[in-house]
Amino acid sequence: MSRRSGILEFAVLGLLRESPMHGYELRKRLNTSLGVFRAFSYGTLYPCLKTLVANGWLIEEPGSAPEDALAASLAGRRAKIVYRLTAEGKEHFEELLSHTGPDTWEDEHFAARFAFFGQTEREVRMRVLEGRRSRLEERLEKMRASLARTRERLDDYTLELQRHGMESVEREVRWLNELIESERAGRDQRRSDPGGPARDDITSGETDGLPRHRDDTGPDPSDDTVK
Protein backbone atom coordinates (compact mmCIF):
# COMPACT_ATOMS: atom_id res chain seq x y z
CA MET A 1 0.00 0.00 0.00
CA SER A 2 1.36 3.44 -0.93
CA ARG A 3 1.49 6.23 1.61
CA ARG A 4 -1.15 8.25 -0.28
CA SER A 5 -3.58 5.32 -0.48
CA GLY A 6 -3.11 4.76 3.24
CA ILE A 7 -3.99 8.39 3.93
CA LEU A 8 -7.06 8.10 1.71
CA GLU A 9 -8.26 4.99 3.57
CA PHE A 10 -7.77 6.80 6.87
CA ALA A 11 -9.77 9.82 5.69
CA VAL A 12 -12.59 7.68 4.28
CA LEU A 13 -12.91 5.71 7.52
CA GLY A 14 -12.92 8.95 9.50
CA LEU A 15 -15.67 10.52 7.42
CA LEU A 16 -17.81 7.39 7.54
CA ARG A 17 -17.38 7.27 11.30
CA GLU A 18 -19.39 10.50 11.35
CA SER A 19 -22.18 9.17 9.12
CA PRO A 20 -22.81 6.77 6.20
CA MET A 21 -22.29 8.30 2.75
CA HIS A 22 -22.32 7.35 -0.90
CA GLY A 23 -19.33 7.81 -3.19
CA TYR A 24 -20.27 11.25 -4.46
CA GLU A 25 -20.66 12.62 -0.93
CA LEU A 26 -17.34 11.12 0.12
CA ARG A 27 -15.51 12.61 -2.85
CA LYS A 28 -17.04 16.02 -2.19
CA ARG A 29 -16.05 15.96 1.50
CA LEU A 30 -12.53 14.81 0.71
CA ASN A 31 -12.04 17.51 -1.91
CA THR A 32 -13.72 20.42 -0.15
CA SER A 33 -14.58 20.01 3.50
CA LEU A 34 -11.33 18.39 4.58
CA GLY A 35 -9.06 20.14 2.13
CA VAL A 36 -6.72 17.15 2.33
CA PHE A 37 -7.01 15.85 -1.22
CA ARG A 38 -7.15 18.66 -3.73
CA ALA A 39 -8.10 16.50 -6.67
CA PHE A 40 -8.55 12.82 -7.31
CA SER A 41 -10.85 10.73 -9.45
CA TYR A 42 -13.51 8.18 -8.74
CA GLY A 43 -11.00 5.76 -10.22
CA THR A 44 -8.96 6.35 -7.05
CA LEU A 45 -11.82 6.43 -4.56
CA TYR A 46 -13.77 3.33 -5.56
CA PRO A 47 -10.84 0.89 -5.48
CA CYS A 48 -10.17 2.23 -1.98
CA LEU A 49 -13.79 1.61 -0.98
CA LYS A 50 -13.69 -1.92 -2.42
CA THR A 51 -10.57 -2.66 -0.39
CA LEU A 52 -12.20 -1.41 2.80
CA VAL A 53 -15.30 -3.51 2.10
CA ALA A 54 -13.14 -6.59 1.42
CA ASN A 55 -11.34 -6.03 4.73
CA GLY A 56 -14.67 -6.00 6.56
CA TRP A 57 -14.34 -2.36 7.62
CA LEU A 58 -17.24 -1.12 5.45
CA ILE A 59 -20.49 -2.55 4.22
CA GLU A 60 -22.49 -1.53 1.16
CA GLU A 61 -26.19 -0.72 1.47
CA PRO A 62 -28.88 0.46 -0.96
CA GLY A 63 -28.93 4.23 -0.90
CA SER A 64 -32.55 4.81 -1.92
CA ALA A 65 -36.04 3.42 -1.49
CA PRO A 66 -36.85 0.18 -3.39
CA GLU A 67 -39.10 1.96 -5.86
CA ASP A 68 -36.30 4.46 -6.62
CA ALA A 69 -33.84 1.64 -7.14
CA LEU A 70 -36.30 -0.01 -9.54
CA ALA A 71 -36.75 3.23 -11.45
CA ALA A 72 -32.98 3.62 -11.70
CA SER A 73 -32.68 0.06 -13.02
CA LEU A 74 -35.40 0.60 -15.65
CA ALA A 75 -33.70 3.79 -16.74
CA GLY A 76 -30.40 1.98 -17.14
CA ARG A 77 -28.80 3.78 -14.22
CA ARG A 78 -27.11 2.26 -11.21
CA ALA A 79 -28.76 2.85 -7.84
CA LYS A 80 -26.58 4.71 -5.38
CA ILE A 81 -24.69 2.62 -2.87
CA VAL A 82 -24.20 3.93 0.65
CA TYR A 83 -21.10 2.93 2.57
CA ARG A 84 -21.40 2.33 6.30
CA LEU A 85 -18.63 1.75 8.84
CA THR A 86 -18.72 -1.63 10.59
CA ALA A 87 -17.79 -2.25 14.21
CA GLU A 88 -14.48 -3.68 12.98
CA GLY A 89 -13.96 -0.58 10.83
CA LYS A 90 -14.57 1.70 13.79
CA GLU A 91 -12.08 -0.26 15.88
CA HIS A 92 -9.52 -0.11 13.08
CA PHE A 93 -9.97 3.65 12.67
CA GLU A 94 -9.50 4.20 16.40
CA GLU A 95 -6.26 2.22 16.21
CA LEU A 96 -5.11 4.47 13.37
CA LEU A 97 -6.04 7.55 15.42
CA SER A 98 -3.78 6.39 18.24
CA HIS A 99 -0.76 6.03 15.93
CA THR A 100 1.85 8.78 16.29
CA GLY A 101 4.81 7.56 14.23
CA PRO A 102 7.01 9.78 12.02
CA ASP A 103 4.71 9.35 9.02
CA THR A 104 2.02 11.35 10.86
CA TRP A 105 4.32 14.37 10.82
CA GLU A 106 4.65 14.55 7.03
CA ASP A 107 2.79 17.24 5.10
CA GLU A 108 -0.23 15.45 3.64
CA HIS A 109 -0.58 12.84 6.38
CA PHE A 110 -0.45 15.52 9.07
CA ALA A 111 -3.21 17.49 7.34
CA ALA A 112 -5.42 14.38 7.30
CA ARG A 113 -4.70 13.65 10.96
CA PHE A 114 -5.40 17.24 11.96
CA ALA A 115 -8.77 17.12 10.18
CA PHE A 116 -9.83 14.44 12.70
CA PHE A 117 -8.32 15.96 15.84
CA GLY A 118 -11.86 16.37 17.20
CA GLN A 119 -12.03 12.57 17.43
CA THR A 120 -8.49 12.17 18.76
CA GLU A 121 -7.39 11.91 22.40
CA ARG A 122 -5.59 14.94 23.79
CA GLU A 123 -2.29 13.16 24.52
CA VAL A 124 -2.20 11.78 20.98
CA ARG A 125 -2.89 15.26 19.57
CA MET A 126 0.03 16.59 21.59
CA ARG A 127 2.43 13.94 20.30
CA VAL A 128 1.41 14.56 16.69
CA LEU A 129 1.72 18.34 17.06
CA GLU A 130 5.10 18.14 18.76
CA GLY A 131 6.37 15.66 16.18
CA ARG A 132 5.21 17.89 13.35
CA ARG A 133 6.90 20.91 14.94
CA SER A 134 10.15 18.99 15.38
CA ARG A 135 10.05 17.87 11.74
CA LEU A 136 9.52 21.43 10.50
CA GLU A 137 12.26 22.83 12.73
CA GLU A 138 14.67 20.31 11.19
CA ARG A 139 13.49 21.32 7.72
CA LEU A 140 13.90 24.99 8.53
CA GLU A 141 17.45 24.46 9.79
CA LYS A 142 18.40 22.69 6.55
CA MET A 143 16.79 25.43 4.45
CA ARG A 144 18.72 28.14 6.29
CA ALA A 145 22.00 26.24 5.92
CA SER A 146 21.37 25.71 2.21
CA LEU A 147 20.53 29.37 1.69
CA ALA A 148 23.69 30.46 3.51
CA ARG A 149 25.82 28.24 1.24
CA THR A 150 24.23 29.26 -2.04
CA ARG A 151 23.12 32.87 -1.45
CA GLU A 152 25.92 34.40 -3.55
CA ARG A 153 25.17 32.14 -6.54
CA LEU A 154 21.41 32.76 -6.67
CA ASP A 155 19.62 35.37 -8.74
CA ASP A 156 17.12 37.66 -7.04
CA TYR A 157 14.05 35.63 -8.02
CA THR A 158 15.41 32.29 -6.88
CA LEU A 159 16.55 33.89 -3.66
CA GLU A 160 13.11 35.37 -3.09
CA LEU A 161 11.49 31.99 -3.73
CA GLN A 162 13.68 30.34 -1.11
CA ARG A 163 12.89 33.07 1.37
CA HIS A 164 9.19 32.60 0.70
CA GLY A 165 9.54 28.88 1.42
CA MET A 166 11.32 29.58 4.68
CA GLU A 167 8.69 32.08 5.74
CA SER A 168 5.93 29.52 5.06
CA VAL A 169 7.65 26.99 7.31
CA GLU A 170 8.26 29.62 9.99
CA ARG A 171 4.56 30.57 9.96
CA GLU A 172 3.52 26.98 10.45
CA VAL A 173 5.98 26.54 13.32
CA ARG A 174 4.48 29.60 15.05
CA TRP A 175 0.98 28.19 14.46
CA LEU A 176 2.00 24.84 15.94
CA ASN A 177 3.49 26.60 18.96
CA GLU A 178 0.14 28.29 19.57
CA LEU A 179 -1.75 25.01 19.25
CA ILE A 180 0.62 23.19 21.59
CA GLU A 181 0.38 25.91 24.21
CA SER A 182 -3.41 25.86 23.93
CA GLU A 183 -3.48 22.08 24.38
CA ARG A 184 -1.25 22.38 27.44
CA ALA A 185 -3.38 25.18 28.87
CA GLY A 186 -6.51 23.07 28.44
CA ARG A 187 -4.85 20.10 30.13
CA ASP A 188 -3.63 22.22 33.05
CA GLN A 189 -7.08 23.76 33.45
CA ARG A 190 -8.66 20.30 33.60
CA ARG A 191 -6.16 19.19 36.25
CA SER A 192 -6.88 22.26 38.37
CA ASP A 193 -10.62 21.50 38.23
CA PRO A 194 -10.90 17.81 39.24
CA GLY A 195 -14.63 18.18 39.81
CA GLY A 196 -15.27 19.26 36.24
CA PRO A 197 -16.52 17.01 33.45
CA ALA A 198 -14.15 14.56 31.79
CA ARG A 199 -12.67 15.97 28.59
CA ASP A 200 -10.65 13.12 27.15
CA ASP A 201 -13.39 11.11 25.47
CA ILE A 202 -12.16 10.22 22.01
CA THR A 203 -15.50 11.16 20.45
CA SER A 204 -16.08 14.32 22.47
CA GLY A 205 -14.88 16.65 19.69
CA GLU A 206 -13.62 18.94 22.46
CA THR A 207 -11.74 21.97 21.18
CA ASP A 208 -11.88 24.35 24.13
CA GLY A 209 -8.11 24.70 24.15
CA LEU A 210 -7.79 25.71 20.52
CA PRO A 211 -7.26 29.29 19.35
CA ARG A 212 -10.52 30.80 18.17
CA HIS A 213 -8.93 32.69 15.28
CA ARG A 214 -6.85 31.14 12.52
CA ASP A 215 -5.15 33.07 9.78
CA ASP A 216 -2.95 31.74 7.00
CA THR A 217 -0.46 30.25 9.41
CA GLY A 218 -1.87 26.72 9.23
CA PRO A 219 -0.49 23.99 6.97
CA ASP A 220 -1.61 24.05 3.38
CA PRO A 221 -1.15 20.56 1.91
CA SER A 222 -1.11 22.05 -1.57
CA ASP A 223 1.71 24.49 -0.72
CA ASP A 224 4.79 23.01 -2.38
CA THR A 225 7.02 25.39 -0.46
CA VAL A 226 6.67 23.41 2.74
CA LYS A 227 7.30 19.97 1.30
C-alpha positions in Angstrom: 0.0 0.0 0.0 1.4 3.4 -0.9 1.5 6.2 1.6 -1.1 8.2 -0.3 -3.6 5.3 -0.5 -3.1 4.8 3.2 -4.0 8.4 3.9 -7.1 8.1 1.7 -8.3 5.0 3.6 -7.8 6.8 6.9 -9.8 9.8 5.7 -12.6 7.7 4.3 -12.9 5.7 7.5 -12.9 9.0 9.5 -15.7 10.5 7.4 -17.8 7.4 7.5 -17.4 7.3 11.3 -19.4 10.5 11.4 -22.2 9.2 9.1 -22.8 6.8 6.2 -22.3 8.3 2.7 -22.3 7.3 -0.9 -19.3 7.8 -3.2 -20.3 11.3 -4.5 -20.7 12.6 -0.9 -17.3 11.1 0.1 -15.5 12.6 -2.8 -17.0 16.0 -2.2 -16.1 16.0 1.5 -12.5 14.8 0.7 -12.0 17.5 -1.9 -13.7 20.4 -0.2 -14.6 20.0 3.5 -11.3 18.4 4.6 -9.1 20.1 2.1 -6.7 17.1 2.3 -7.0 15.8 -1.2 -7.1 18.7 -3.7 -8.1 16.5 -6.7 -8.5 12.8 -7.3 -10.8 10.7 -9.5 -13.5 8.2 -8.7 -11.0 5.8 -10.2 -9.0 6.4 -7.1 -11.8 6.4 -4.6 -13.8 3.3 -5.6 -10.8 0.9 -5.5 -10.2 2.2 -2.0 -13.8 1.6 -1.0 -13.7 -1.9 -2.4 -10.6 -2.7 -0.4 -12.2 -1.4 2.8 -15.3 -3.5 2.1 -13.1 -6.6 1.4 -11.3 -6.0 4.7 -14.7 -6.0 6.6 -14.3 -2.4 7.6 -17.2 -1.1 5.5 -20.5 -2.5 4.2 -22.5 -1.5 1.2 -26.2 -0.7 1.5 -28.9 0.5 -1.0 -28.9 4.2 -0.9 -32.6 4.8 -1.9 -36.0 3.4 -1.5 -36.9 0.2 -3.4 -39.1 2.0 -5.9 -36.3 4.5 -6.6 -33.8 1.6 -7.1 -36.3 0.0 -9.5 -36.7 3.2 -11.4 -33.0 3.6 -11.7 -32.7 0.1 -13.0 -35.4 0.6 -15.6 -33.7 3.8 -16.7 -30.4 2.0 -17.1 -28.8 3.8 -14.2 -27.1 2.3 -11.2 -28.8 2.8 -7.8 -26.6 4.7 -5.4 -24.7 2.6 -2.9 -24.2 3.9 0.6 -21.1 2.9 2.6 -21.4 2.3 6.3 -18.6 1.8 8.8 -18.7 -1.6 10.6 -17.8 -2.3 14.2 -14.5 -3.7 13.0 -14.0 -0.6 10.8 -14.6 1.7 13.8 -12.1 -0.3 15.9 -9.5 -0.1 13.1 -10.0 3.6 12.7 -9.5 4.2 16.4 -6.3 2.2 16.2 -5.1 4.5 13.4 -6.0 7.5 15.4 -3.8 6.4 18.2 -0.8 6.0 15.9 1.9 8.8 16.3 4.8 7.6 14.2 7.0 9.8 12.0 4.7 9.3 9.0 2.0 11.3 10.9 4.3 14.4 10.8 4.6 14.5 7.0 2.8 17.2 5.1 -0.2 15.5 3.6 -0.6 12.8 6.4 -0.5 15.5 9.1 -3.2 17.5 7.3 -5.4 14.4 7.3 -4.7 13.7 11.0 -5.4 17.2 12.0 -8.8 17.1 10.2 -9.8 14.4 12.7 -8.3 16.0 15.8 -11.9 16.4 17.2 -12.0 12.6 17.4 -8.5 12.2 18.8 -7.4 11.9 22.4 -5.6 14.9 23.8 -2.3 13.2 24.5 -2.2 11.8 21.0 -2.9 15.3 19.6 0.0 16.6 21.6 2.4 13.9 20.3 1.4 14.6 16.7 1.7 18.3 17.1 5.1 18.1 18.8 6.4 15.7 16.2 5.2 17.9 13.3 6.9 20.9 14.9 10.2 19.0 15.4 10.1 17.9 11.7 9.5 21.4 10.5 12.3 22.8 12.7 14.7 20.3 11.2 13.5 21.3 7.7 13.9 25.0 8.5 17.5 24.5 9.8 18.4 22.7 6.6 16.8 25.4 4.5 18.7 28.1 6.3 22.0 26.2 5.9 21.4 25.7 2.2 20.5 29.4 1.7 23.7 30.5 3.5 25.8 28.2 1.2 24.2 29.3 -2.0 23.1 32.9 -1.5 25.9 34.4 -3.5 25.2 32.1 -6.5 21.4 32.8 -6.7 19.6 35.4 -8.7 17.1 37.7 -7.0 14.1 35.6 -8.0 15.4 32.3 -6.9 16.6 33.9 -3.7 13.1 35.4 -3.1 11.5 32.0 -3.7 13.7 30.3 -1.1 12.9 33.1 1.4 9.2 32.6 0.7 9.5 28.9 1.4 11.3 29.6 4.7 8.7 32.1 5.7 5.9 29.5 5.1 7.6 27.0 7.3 8.3 29.6 10.0 4.6 30.6 10.0 3.5 27.0 10.5 6.0 26.5 13.3 4.5 29.6 15.0 1.0 28.2 14.5 2.0 24.8 15.9 3.5 26.6 19.0 0.1 28.3 19.6 -1.7 25.0 19.3 0.6 23.2 21.6 0.4 25.9 24.2 -3.4 25.9 23.9 -3.5 22.1 24.4 -1.3 22.4 27.4 -3.4 25.2 28.9 -6.5 23.1 28.4 -4.8 20.1 30.1 -3.6 22.2 33.0 -7.1 23.8 33.4 -8.7 20.3 33.6 -6.2 19.2 36.3 -6.9 22.3 38.4 -10.6 21.5 38.2 -10.9 17.8 39.2 -14.6 18.2 39.8 -15.3 19.3 36.2 -16.5 17.0 33.4 -14.1 14.6 31.8 -12.7 16.0 28.6 -10.7 13.1 27.1 -13.4 11.1 25.5 -12.2 10.2 22.0 -15.5 11.2 20.5 -16.1 14.3 22.5 -14.9 16.6 19.7 -13.6 18.9 22.5 -11.7 22.0 21.2 -11.9 24.3 24.1 -8.1 24.7 24.2 -7.8 25.7 20.5 -7.3 29.3 19.4 -10.5 30.8 18.2 -8.9 32.7 15.3 -6.9 31.1 12.5 -5.2 33.1 9.8 -3.0 31.7 7.0 -0.5 30.2 9.4 -1.9 26.7 9.2 -0.5 24.0 7.0 -1.6 24.1 3.4 -1.1 20.6 1.9 -1.1 22.1 -1.6 1.7 24.5 -0.7 4.8 23.0 -2.4 7.0 25.4 -0.5 6.7 23.4 2.7 7.3 20.0 1.3 
